[in-house]
Amino acid sequence: MARIRDVLSPGIGSYATVPAGLGTIAARFQANSDGHMDWGDGGFVVMWITMAVFWFGVLALGAWGVATYAKRGGEAGPSALEIARARYARGEITAEEFEQIKQGLR
């Protein structure tokens, strides 16, 4: 396997002579590639499956979060006026206090 210094500047012992274009550097590395990471043995299939599972998980988590949030919003509980009516019915407050609460809520 070639050393990086030899690939970037063959025949010269200095790193200062690196070609200016990144495409030239990439082409030199590719020419000296030993096949590692070139997806030639079906690795791209594993990549696509992994990406599909990941994005499905992200979407499922988002849908679950939205559904949970929406469900909690529907269970708001009794309003302040309903609580005041219940307290009046149990005798905890007088009719005058109940009327004051109604006026305060409007």
Protein Blocks (a to p, Z undefined) as FASTA:
>chain_A
ZZfklmmmghiabfklgcfblklmmmmmmmmpghianlpnopmmmmmmmmmmmmmmmmmm
mmmmmmmmmmmmmmnopcfklmmmmmmmnopacfklmmmmmmmmZZ
